[in-house]
Amino acid sequence: MNRVLRRTYDWLDERLQVSDLIEFMKKKSVPVHRHSVWYYFGGVSLFLFIIQVVTGILLLLYYKGSEELAFESIQFIISKVEFGWLIRSIHSWAANLFILSAFIHMFSVFFEKAYRKPRELTWVSGILLLFLGMGFGFSGYLLPWNELAFFATKVGTDIAGVIPIVGKPILIFLRGGEDVTGATLSRFFGFHVAVLPALFTVILGLHLLLVQRQGMSIPMSVEKLPPSERKTMPFFPNFFLRDLLLWLLVLNLLAVLAVFFPWELGAKADPFAPAPAGIKPEWYFMFMFQTLKYIPGQLWIFEGEVVGILLFACAGLAWTLVPFWDRTTARGQENRKLTYAGLFVVVYMIILTILGWLS
């Protein structure tokens, strides 16, 4: 058996220069400090995205992206296709865990100030990947064409439609018309399986290239130490095997969630039926949805909902561009005010999400 493996490796090495790749990976090192655990969430996010791609392709073999057949095709997948219910549940749970892992990764980078020079573009590309991931969630939510997804999409696109000047064109573009119809489903299907994956793949490739070129950031407190006192570990095999072990644990978590908490389908969407009570977005949009509920209907001469949406848009832009305006950190000094602001954002998102879930 060993001889067969060795001959296979030699055959591949002769054609693909595998040994050169392994030597390159051995030369890469990972900083070791008390915050090193946060490094792993980037890899976990990548792993969960790979799972979504694989399970999404399997679902695509049976899914029909039309108003007449979408719901029935999902019913067929979960009831007739062997292990179809499991693949669908894994796909849905992986999507949610991906967003959670990406949020954890983003906030760990923020609090460690790992966006500072020369990693500004790494941060921006990572934020864009998070936004695209949320776009995956929003577009994929409608694809089962069930009652909850239909009305949640209607509410979500209505919110986008209230943006001054560009809101109406955005609503028409997303829906493919004035209302949520089969045209909306076709558009969201196209976004979910073609447009967003293409954009995500390009930006992900850039993000990974930047990480490889610049290496992993170290906290400012560790950066001040002399090189002789900084600890590192080889990327391969030390860090790689730890990363792989965490991937296996995440895979087990996915299996448990998919088996014991399978994703429900609900009733088929009926555009003429009244909206069911308690329509809510996915959890990662909940804090924004709940905030808009607390804003008064009228603020001076402006609609409260419009003000809320514009504030969230400005906050998102400021967050994306934080490496370019955080001059204190750029000079190598700890910006504690920004750290406290980040803690406020985390607490705010958690509390508003819980309140939205319980309301």
MARKEMI-187898 format. One line per 5 residues: number of its first residue (from 1); for each residue x, y, z of N, C-alpha, C. Coordinates in steps of 0.001 Angstrom, whole numbers. Atoms other than C-alpha are relative to their C-alpha. Example, Ala and Ser with C-alpha at 12.3 -4.5 7.8 and 13.67 -1.06 7.14 Angstrom:
% MARKEMI-187898
1	890,-1190,0,12300,-4500,7800,900,1200,0 ~ -820,-1190,-60,13670,-1060,7140,-770,1090,730;
% end
This chain:
% MARKEMI-187898
1	831,-1202,0,0,0,0,873,1263,0 ~ -908,-1143,-58,2834,2370,895,696,245,-1337 ~ -667,-139,1301,4534,1644,-2424,-932,636,-1026 ~ 977,-565,931,1352,2450,-4310,-167,1500,248 ~ 133,-1410,-343,935,5738,-2441,1236,782,-420;
6	-1241,-689,355,4587,6601,-2987,104,205,-1509 ~ -65,-106,1458,4400,5873,-6708,-1028,1025,-510 ~ 1013,-981,380,1192,7921,-6963,491,1419,273 ~ -537,-1322,-356,2827,10830,-5156,1102,401,-981 ~ -1089,-314,931,5919,10623,-7395,-543,363,-1376;
11	606,-282,1306,3706,10555,-10491,-593,1407,-27 ~ 583,-1328,-83,1819,13649,-9370,1075,1071,144 ~ -1066,-974,-226,4994,15387,-8204,755,302,-1285 ~ -715,-185,1262,6628,14860,-11573,-750,934,-941 ~ 816,-794,914,3743,16596,-13323,-472,1325,604;
16	566,-1188,-646,2498,19134,-10754,952,686,970 ~ -976,-561,-938,5625,19815,-8653,-621,186,1394 ~ 640,-44,-1308,3739,18984,-5436,1015,290,1097 ~ -1029,-193,-1032,6975,18925,-3437,368,1477,141 ~ -291,-1434,-76,7638,22576,-4336,-1077,728,785;
21	1106,-616,-734,4199,23516,-3013,123,-287,1485 ~ -144,371,-1411,4811,21613,223,1150,774,638 ~ -1120,-767,-528,8190,23299,669,-377,1463,220 ~ 461,-1388,-148,6563,26688,105,-878,131,1247 ~ 888,-42,-1155,3898,25897,2728,782,-156,1301;
26	-812,185,-1204,6559,24775,5203,726,1289,388 ~ -705,-1250,-292,8307,28133,4889,-930,1058,572 ~ 972,-939,-548,5092,29980,5765,-157,-262,1492 ~ 155,154,-1448,4663,30628,9468,-1213,787,473 ~ 1176,-629,-599,1758,31634,11698,394,520,1371;
31	-331,-528,-1327,2205,33945,14707,-735,-755,1102 ~ 592,681,-1159,1542,32339,18082,-70,998,1157 ~ 223,-886,-1143,40,34485,20848,-1356,-344,593 ~ 1223,384,-713,-2985,34499,23144,-1268,236,-823 ~ 1159,-222,857,-5290,35657,20339,65,-842,-1279;
36	-190,784,1226,-4144,33061,17782,-1240,-786,-400 ~ 1188,798,300,-7450,31174,18045,-880,662,-1046 ~ 863,-703,959,-9168,33872,15965,447,-196,-1435 ~ -469,248,1361,-7012,32998,12965,-825,-1089,-694 ~ 636,1173,586,-8989,29809,12462,-1360,303,-628;
41	1352,-257,503,-12320,31475,11708,-3,397,-1472 ~ -85,-234,1434,-11131,32614,8292,-67,-1308,-764 ~ 30,1320,630,-10484,28987,7377,-1349,-677,146 ~ 1329,578,-210,-13808,27902,8899,-1002,610,-978 ~ 895,-658,958,-15625,30478,6764,207,-555,-1401;
46	-306,566,1312,-13859,29161,3665,-558,-1414,-120 ~ 488,1380,6,-14743,25568,4582,-1519,-39,-151 ~ 1463,-33,79,-18424,26413,5077,-465,474,-1377 ~ 348,-424,1358,-18487,28224,1734,171,-1162,-978 ~ -218,1170,869,-17042,25114,45,-1157,-990,146;
51	1135,894,-230,-19783,23013,1657,-1248,529,-697 ~ 1154,-581,683,-22410,25425,336,80,-198,-1507 ~ -172,193,1435,-20963,25164,-3166,-327,-1443,-379 ~ 206,1417,314,-20942,21351,-3103,-1473,-381,151 ~ 1412,351,-218,-24427,20965,-1601,-905,775,-954;
56	793,-780,948,-25753,23768,-3819,-19,-638,-1375 ~ -55,696,1299,-24586,21917,-6936,-887,-1237,16 ~ 850,1187,-108,-26292,18743,-5711,-1481,376,-30 ~ 1398,-454,22,-29547,20640,-5078,-394,500,-1384 ~ 278,-555,1324,-29278,22298,-8482,-373,-1087,-1010;
61	328,1117,905,-29563,18866,-10130,-1499,-266,-47 ~ 1433,297,-85,-33214,18674,-9027,-874,1245,100 ~ 799,-1196,-228,-34314,22252,-8353,-493,597,-1313 ~ 592,-682,1153,-36628,24010,-10812,-318,1440,401 ~ 129,-1396,-403,-36431,27795,-10637,-1141,724,-673;
66	1166,-674,559,-39957,28675,-11724,-1102,50,1043 ~ 1092,-185,-948,-43075,29859,-9908,-858,-1247,124 ~ 862,1170,1,-44968,26697,-10880,662,-1228,615 ~ -673,1252,-368,-42294,24133,-9972,983,124,1158 ~ -1038,-160,-1032,-39937,25637,-7345,-365,-727,1285;
71	427,613,-1260,-41901,24562,-4271,-94,-1515,-150 ~ 171,1439,228,-42746,21156,-5758,1348,-703,-152 ~ -1319,623,165,-39094,20525,-6682,698,-170,1346 ~ -568,146,-1341,-38033,21181,-3077,-695,-1139,742 ~ 728,1123,-597,-40774,18815,-1899,536,-1325,-506;
76	-538,1221,593,-39429,16210,-4298,1380,-316,567 ~ -1352,203,-524,-35869,16722,-3044,-35,-581,1411 ~ -17,424,-1403,-36751,16278,630,-807,-1273,246 ~ 836,1184,-235,-39237,13425,168,340,-1186,-889 ~ -241,1091,952,-38128,11408,-2878,1474,-266,-279;
81	-1423,170,309,-34439,12038,-3521,712,-571,1223 ~ -706,636,-1110,-32211,9805,-1402,964,999,666 ~ -768,-946,-813,-30678,11929,1369,-173,1449,-458 ~ 239,-1366,458,-32122,15012,-337,-302,941,1146 ~ 324,-831,-1175,-33535,16310,2950,1256,376,771;
86	-1242,-252,-735,-30080,15991,4508,855,1037,-721 ~ -792,-954,783,-28317,17842,1689,-589,1400,112 ~ 631,-1319,-109,-30867,20668,1843,229,607,1379 ~ -214,-515,-1353,-30551,20967,5619,1441,426,209 ~ -1409,-369,-120,-26756,20977,5436,266,1311,-735;
91	-189,-1227,778,-26891,23666,2739,-521,1213,774 ~ 598,-1129,-721,-29184,25873,4829,752,317,1285 ~ -738,-233,-1242,-27349,25392,8112,1397,539,-280 ~ -1340,-490,354,-23964,25909,6406,-40,1472,-370 ~ 144,-1414,356,-25233,29228,5028,-42,869,1245;
96	104,-775,-1233,-26151,30444,8504,1301,-13,794 ~ -1266,82,-727,-22950,29193,10108,1106,769,-725 ~ -974,-775,764,-20945,30785,7292,-86,1482,370 ~ 169,-1406,-368,-22430,34210,8075,499,238,1420 ~ -458,-135,-1382,-21811,33672,11796,1522,-20,76;
101	-1459,107,-15,-18204,32596,11219,644,1222,-645 ~ -546,-1190,663,-17618,35518,8834,-101,1228,896 ~ 133,-1109,-948,-18951,37973,11424,1070,-95,1095 ~ -1021,186,-1034,-16658,36488,14096,1385,350,-559 ~ -1287,-292,642,-13714,36664,11690,178,1503,-193;
106	-81,-1445,236,-14522,40277,10797,267,759,1292 ~ -175,-732,-1249,-14827,41460,14388,1358,-300,646 ~ -1329,305,-549,-11640,39630,15438,1074,810,-718 ~ -937,-831,764,-9764,41403,12629,-108,1466,435 ~ 215,-1386,-403,-11319,44701,13704,639,291,1355;
111	-499,-264,-1346,-10445,44402,17394,1520,-176,99 ~ -1452,155,21,-6907,43203,16628,678,1066,-862 ~ -504,-1057,889,-6550,46191,14256,856,-586,-1118 ~ -755,667,1060,-5369,43764,11587,-246,617,-1373 ~ 267,-680,1269,-6690,46110,8899,1031,1088,-290;
116	-933,-1112,186,-3819,48567,9352,1019,-322,-1103 ~ -964,107,1091,-1175,49171,6709,947,-1182,219 ~ 403,-125,1407,-441,47275,4475,-1225,-859,-358 ~ 1092,955,212,-3641,45190,4857,-1348,684,-242 ~ 1263,-708,229,-6238,47811,3939,-884,-713,-1018;
121	794,657,1038,-7311,45990,771,-466,-1384,438 ~ 440,1289,-544,-7466,42663,2630,-1281,187,803 ~ 1201,-304,-779,-9991,44223,5000,-1188,311,-912 ~ 1095,-387,895,-12049,45791,2201,-531,-1219,-755 ~ 459,1194,721,-12150,42550,213,-748,-945,924;
126	712,845,-959,-13193,40650,3360,-1395,520,291 ~ 1323,-599,-234,-16047,43101,4033,-903,-239,-1199 ~ 792,256,1202,-17210,42746,433,-462,-1452,-49 ~ 393,1411,-43,-17216,38954,861,-1143,-215,988 ~ 1085,111,-970,-19405,39334,3964,-1303,529,-585;
131	1202,-564,626,-21848,41569,2090,-557,-948,-1064 ~ 449,956,1018,-21967,39087,-786,-606,-1244,646 ~ 557,1142,-727,-22548,36267,1713,-1412,286,479 ~ 1348,-383,-420,-25541,38154,3088,-925,87,-1214 ~ 781,9,1237,-26679,38633,-510,-382,-1413,-408;
136	322,1409,229,-26478,34855,-947,-1197,-413,856 ~ 1075,366,-906,-28717,34470,2087,-1325,605,-418 ~ 1233,-680,386,-31257,37032,892,-577,-581,-1289 ~ 488,530,1274,-31469,35652,-2656,-430,-1458,138 ~ 351,1407,-159,-31511,32013,-1567,-1238,-232,838;
141	1151,136,-892,-34257,32632,987,-1303,-173,-784 ~ 1228,49,785,-36868,33031,-1768,-134,-1286,-819 ~ 1,1096,962,-35913,29969,-3819,-984,-1135,316 ~ 1017,1043,-242,-38159,27435,-1992,-1423,437,-365 ~ 1312,-551,370,-41083,29740,-2920,-1071,-428,1004;
146	992,285,-1039,-42802,29114,396,-564,1308,548 ~ 743,-1149,-491,-45098,31438,2280,885,992,742 ~ -851,-869,-811,-42546,32789,4734,1008,745,-867 ~ -1012,-613,859,-39884,33428,2070,-617,1064,-902 ~ 657,-941,906,-42349,35163,-255,-234,1345,677;
151	350,-1258,-660,-43554,37738,2269,1232,676,618 ~ -1233,-593,-512,-40109,38215,3837,748,731,-1124 ~ -627,-653,1148,-38740,39007,360,-757,1265,-383 ~ 810,-1183,295,-41627,41401,-228,345,1147,956 ~ -340,-1021,-994,-40836,43237,3023,1412,535,-248;
156	-1386,-407,215,-37096,43267,2285,174,904,-1199 ~ -108,-846,1190,-37479,44681,-1211,-781,1306,170 ~ 721,-1254,-312,-40058,47206,56,909,971,735 ~ -931,-850,-751,-37411,48504,2471,1024,634,-937 ~ -946,-554,971,-34920,48887,-377,-664,1053,-868;
161	713,-912,882,-37589,50688,-2373,-233,1388,556 ~ 257,-1324,-589,-37931,53582,81,1227,903,-43 ~ -1195,-837,104,-34363,54823,-543,-272,1136,-986 ~ 268,-1126,905,-34597,58311,-2067,711,-153,-1337 ~ -499,-93,1376,-34052,58637,-5839,250,-1386,-603;
166	-376,1287,603,-32514,55162,-6433,-856,-1152,503 ~ 755,1090,-601,-34983,53147,-4319,-925,-708,-966 ~ 957,587,937,-37644,52633,-6976,694,-820,-1083 ~ -716,830,988,-35187,51508,-9706,586,-1274,607 ~ -537,1190,-649,-33553,49121,-7204,-1100,-1024,217;
171	1117,913,-232,-36949,47646,-6303,-419,-682,-1300 ~ 380,577,1297,-37871,47156,-9978,1057,-988,-474 ~ -1087,894,422,-34454,45624,-10668,-32,-1311,770 ~ 12,1217,-811,-34710,43169,-7770,-1214,-870,-300 ~ 1236,774,189,-38315,42155,-8390,-269,-380,-1454;
176	333,231,1394,-38315,42264,-12170,-1362,565,-341 ~ 1315,-611,180,-41451,44411,-11912,-420,698,1271 ~ 512,-712,-1167,-43651,46171,-9418,-199,-901,1211 ~ 351,922,-1077,-44539,43082,-7375,937,-1196,17 ~ -746,1251,-109,-42902,39884,-6133,-782,-1074,-757;
181	661,985,856,-43762,37344,-8835,1007,-1080,-402 ~ -917,1000,526,-42246,34451,-10724,1235,617,-619 ~ -1169,-700,550,-39979,37003,-12416,1022,293,1098 ~ -899,-224,-1141,-38554,37840,-8982,746,-1274,343 ~ -627,1291,-298,-37911,34166,-8318,1093,-319,-1015;
186	-999,276,1041,-36106,33805,-11661,1240,870,181 ~ -1142,-902,-212,-33946,36849,-10916,827,-435,1200 ~ -712,415,-1200,-33075,35701,-7419,748,-1311,-238 ~ -668,1255,347,-32251,32249,-8786,1279,287,-790 ~ -1183,-374,774,-29897,33838,-11319,1068,657,853;
191	-960,-613,-922,-28297,36013,-8635,701,-1070,833 ~ -499,966,-987,-27885,33017,-6313,975,-1006,-609 ~ -820,1082,572,-26338,30512,-8719,998,485,-1041 ~ -908,-468,1052,-24507,32740,-11237,698,1305,365 ~ -595,-1327,-190,-23978,36433,-10474,817,67,1289;
196	-702,-88,-1282,-23095,36250,-6772,1172,-976,97 ~ -1177,896,-37,-20889,33108,-7077,1171,513,-830 ~ -1082,-522,834,-18918,34733,-9905,730,1137,718 ~ -619,-1106,-738,-18336,37925,-7906,746,-503,1225 ~ -607,519,-1222,-17603,35981,-4736,1321,-704,-309;
201	-1211,755,347,-15037,33733,-6459,1153,936,-327 ~ -1053,-955,373,-13112,36682,-7914,550,707,1244 ~ -444,-741,-1184,-13018,38637,-4642,659,-943,1007 ~ -629,979,-893,-12251,35477,-2626,1422,-312,-454 ~ -1345,245,511,-9288,34753,-4907,942,1146,336;
206	-809,-1171,-357,-8022,38317,-4367,292,12,1494 ~ -164,-12,-1458,-8570,38038,-600,1048,-1025,435 ~ -965,1045,-364,-6638,34765,-327,1401,342,-497 ~ -1303,-412,522,-3851,36121,-2532,638,1045,899 ~ -518,-1040,-891,-3502,39172,-285,467,-589,1324;
211	-393,640,-1259,-3401,36986,2830,1323,-737,-172 ~ -1244,721,249,-678,34839,1262,1177,956,-181 ~ -1085,-938,258,1355,37832,155,424,741,1258 ~ -292,-839,-1157,1098,39766,3412,191,-801,1281 ~ -84,801,-1215,943,36905,5913,-1077,395,997;
216	1000,-274,-1022,-1165,36889,9050,463,1133,901 ~ -316,-1145,-845,-1300,40045,11095,213,-432,1448 ~ -190,235,-1431,-134,40165,14694,-509,1215,762 ~ 502,-1140,-786,-1623,42320,17474,1092,1046,212 ~ -952,-1091,-192,4,45690,18100,871,-225,1224;
221	-785,268,-1203,1103,44547,21561,1145,-965,-277 ~ -1036,972,355,3036,41630,20043,987,622,-976 ~ -841,-633,1006,4364,43765,17205,1110,839,641 ~ -994,-828,-682,6213,45930,19740,1137,-816,609 ~ -1049,843,-572,8203,42949,21022,1149,-165,-983;
226	-1118,276,916,11678,42282,19619,-225,-1333,-726 ~ 227,1219,786,11720,39594,16879,364,-1290,735 ~ -426,1207,-711,13508,37146,19189,-1055,-509,989 ~ 1018,383,-969,10536,37143,21581,-1340,-362,-639 ~ 1240,348,690,7849,36557,18956,-3,-1482,-340;
231	127,1430,260,6629,32973,18676,-780,-237,-1291 ~ 697,387,1229,5568,31326,15418,-80,-1518,-81 ~ 75,1422,309,4515,27909,14148,-34,-152,-1513 ~ 76,218,1446,4945,26445,10655,-1450,-150,-448 ~ 1362,160,521,1827,26726,8521,-289,-1456,-306;
236	143,1421,321,2383,23155,7284,1126,-781,661 ~ 1350,540,-176,1807,20790,8908,-733,527,1254 ~ 554,-326,-1322,1208,22411,12360,-1342,712,-78 ~ 1240,-771,67,-1379,25094,11613,-1020,-678,-899 ~ 900,651,953,-2837,23195,8658,-777,-1142,655;
241	674,1126,-656,-3616,20099,10776,-980,481,1059 ~ 943,-573,-969,-5200,22227,13510,-1239,553,-715 ~ 1106,-524,805,-7297,23961,10870,-894,-1142,-487 ~ 739,1167,500,-8299,20582,9435,-832,-636,1105 ~ 742,560,-1133,-9314,19313,12875,-1239,840,303;
246	1150,-867,-249,-11561,22343,13378,-1045,-166,-1098 ~ 940,244,1100,-13109,21734,9943,-812,-1271,268 ~ 709,1252,-301,-13969,18185,11015,-1020,207,1116 ~ 948,-301,-1086,-15581,19501,14215,-1203,779,-530 ~ 1094,-768,598,-17626,21994,12191,-888,-904,-850;
251	772,949,809,-18664,19203,9831,-903,-856,885 ~ 824,761,-951,-19881,17174,12817,-1144,849,536 ~ 1062,-902,-464,-21808,20194,14112,-1074,152,-1067 ~ 958,-102,1097,-23419,20593,10699,-867,-1252,-90 ~ 741,1261,83,-24400,16918,10664,-1039,-93,1113;
256	935,44,-1136,-25994,17168,14131,-1176,947,-239 ~ 1063,-969,252,-27944,20315,13211,-929,-464,-1121 ~ 801,419,1145,-29086,18887,9866,-881,-1200,325 ~ 755,1212,-321,-30225,15558,11348,-1082,274,1037 ~ 937,-197,-1102,-31899,16753,14541,-865,1251,-160;
261	790,-1217,250,-33120,20145,13291,-92,242,-1503 ~ 84,-154,1458,-33945,19632,9593,-741,1272,-384 ~ 569,-1269,449,-34846,22766,7651,-1418,-217,-496 ~ 1407,146,357,-38610,23156,7360,-290,665,-1350 ~ 399,-558,1284,-40334,23878,4049,-1212,916,128;
266	1188,-824,-169,-43701,25250,5174,-979,-148,-1148 ~ 1040,32,1026,-46606,26053,2869,441,771,-1230 ~ -351,-665,1249,-46373,27129,-761,-486,1447,18 ~ 350,-1419,37,-46450,30866,-1402,-1276,236,-798 ~ 1219,-416,683,-49796,32375,-2344,-15,1527,-22;
271	-80,-1465,53,-49429,35982,-3573,-1296,704,390 ~ 1284,-623,-294,-53136,36606,-2964,-440,-198,1449 ~ 337,235,-1400,-53156,35373,636,562,1123,860 ~ -553,-1021,-909,-52671,37793,3545,1315,-467,607 ~ -1298,344,-590,-49215,37928,5056,-203,-618,1377;
276	117,600,-1332,-48877,35600,8048,605,904,1061 ~ -501,-829,-1104,-48266,37189,11427,1441,-370,341 ~ -1355,254,-490,-44703,37562,12674,1040,-233,-1075 ~ -1005,142,1055,-42849,37790,9362,1304,658,450 ~ -1305,-505,-434,-39150,38201,10154,1068,-385,-1021;
281	-1113,362,876,-35922,38262,8158,900,-1036,670 ~ -993,878,-603,-33009,35929,8720,698,738,1132 ~ -550,-581,-1229,-31147,36489,11985,1052,1067,-275 ~ -1073,-965,243,-28270,38400,10369,-527,1319,-557 ~ 638,-1270,339,-30709,41061,9128,-883,511,1135;
286	988,-293,-1041,-32717,41068,12357,284,1318,717 ~ -302,-1215,-768,-30864,43894,14132,-384,1246,-791 ~ 410,-1137,825,-31504,46250,11206,-1525,96,-59 ~ 1465,41,65,-35137,45173,10897,-615,512,1299 ~ 529,-416,-1292,-35716,45674,14630,257,1480,255;
291	-303,-1417,-158,-34013,49071,14595,-1011,861,-750 ~ 963,-758,799,-36314,50283,11821,-1371,35,670 ~ 1286,24,-702,-39297,49254,13955,-41,1032,1128 ~ -50,-937,-1118,-38127,51538,16784,58,1464,-444 ~ -116,-1373,487,-37595,54608,14603,-1401,557,-265;
296	1324,-594,245,-40623,56961,14589,-300,123,-1491 ~ 392,-84,1397,-42575,57168,11362,427,1284,-679 ~ -397,-1283,573,-41630,60810,10884,1040,663,889 ~ -1050,-741,-697,-38412,62577,11876,172,1331,-705 ~ 23,-1335,596,-38856,66278,11198,-699,-78,-1355;
301	661,51,1303,-39506,66405,7425,308,-1306,-740 ~ -419,1226,659,-38079,62947,6701,-780,-1196,544 ~ 589,1253,-451,-39642,59491,6855,1017,-740,867 ~ -907,678,-922,-38183,57540,9773,702,-1186,-629 ~ -595,1170,638,-37606,54408,7691,1118,386,-946;
306	-1036,-478,927,-35646,56368,5088,1248,413,774 ~ -1132,-426,-829,-33461,57914,7795,764,-1216,511 ~ -648,1203,-513,-32780,54477,9293,819,-706,-1057 ~ -712,686,1083,-31804,52939,5952,1251,770,-400 ~ -1166,-808,370,-29498,55845,5084,1080,-51,1073;
311	-978,119,-1086,-27858,55646,8516,741,-1333,-75 ~ -648,1307,130,-27196,51922,8048,944,-25,-1202 ~ -859,-54,1183,-25792,52593,4563,1284,771,293 ~ -1188,-786,-362,-23448,55285,5906,896,-755,972 ~ -782,782,-969,-22391,53060,8811,752,-1127,-695;
316	-661,1072,748,-21644,50190,6408,1174,509,-817 ~ -1091,-584,785,-19558,52452,4197,1170,400,902 ~ -1052,-395,-936,-17647,53871,7183,747,-1210,533 ~ -626,1234,-501,-17010,50349,8481,918,-604,-1057 ~ -808,551,1092,-15722,49218,5075,1292,779,-181;
321	-1156,-869,255,-13337,52189,4833,780,345,1261 ~ -640,-340,-1274,-12155,52138,8460,1529,48,-82 ~ -1468,-121,37,-8467,51476,7531,488,1339,-535 ~ -440,-1222,656,-8390,54727,5562,-269,1248,839 ~ 240,-1180,-826,-9804,57076,8210,441,-187,1453;
326	-509,224,-1354,-8476,55458,11406,1495,339,23 ~ -1387,-447,83,-5296,57519,11399,793,-323,1264 ~ -710,308,-1252,-4465,56790,15056,656,-1365,-82 ~ -541,1348,137,-4056,53069,14414,1056,-51,-1093 ~ -975,-18,1096,-2234,53796,11152,1361,481,469;
331	-1278,-493,-547,420,55610,13221,587,-943,1039 ~ -525,990,-935,898,52517,15374,-434,201,1429 ~ 500,-244,-1349,-1107,53757,18371,-1361,-684,175 ~ 1266,679,-287,-4001,51957,20043,-1144,1013,31 ~ 1169,-882,50,-7325,53619,19203,-1100,-615,883;
336	941,612,-941,-9343,52744,22299,-1445,452,-253 ~ 1348,-472,286,-12314,54899,21294,-655,-857,-1087 ~ 523,841,1072,-12695,52840,18130,-288,-1408,505 ~ 238,1320,-597,-12393,49630,20139,-1311,-18,773 ~ 1257,-91,-755,-15195,50760,22450,-1193,118,-953;
341	1066,-104,990,-17263,51711,19400,-313,-1369,-605 ~ 207,1352,519,-16732,48203,18024,-733,-886,989 ~ 708,767,-1037,-17819,46663,21338,-1475,399,59 ~ 1390,-467,14,-20944,48823,21239,-754,-616,-1177 ~ 642,584,1176,-21707,47561,17712,-342,-1467,245;
346	236,1424,-267,-21347,43922,18797,-1167,-184,962 ~ 1062,114,-1008,-23549,44355,21887,-1333,435,-591 ~ 1225,-505,623,-26087,46380,19914,-610,-1050,-934 ~ 497,1003,939,-26360,43721,17193,-581,-1208,730 ~ 477,1172,-745,-26752,40903,19721,-1332,307,681;
351	1226,-352,-749,-29390,42691,21835,-1177,198,-957 ~ 1093,-247,957,-31441,43892,18828,-421,-1281,-710 ~ 354,1281,610,-31271,40435,17265,-870,-837,938 ~ 788,747,-989,-32557,38817,20464,-1396,613,146 ~ 1295,-664,-127,-35309,41421,20826,-875,-263,-1223;
356	757,275,1212,-36341,40911,17217,-489,-1430,-55 ~ 387,1420,12,-36399,37148,17644,-1149,-256,987 ~ 1019,226,-1034,-38533,37357,20804,-1297,772,-270 ~ 1187,-845,196,-40941,40029,19522,-1030,-695,-884;
% end
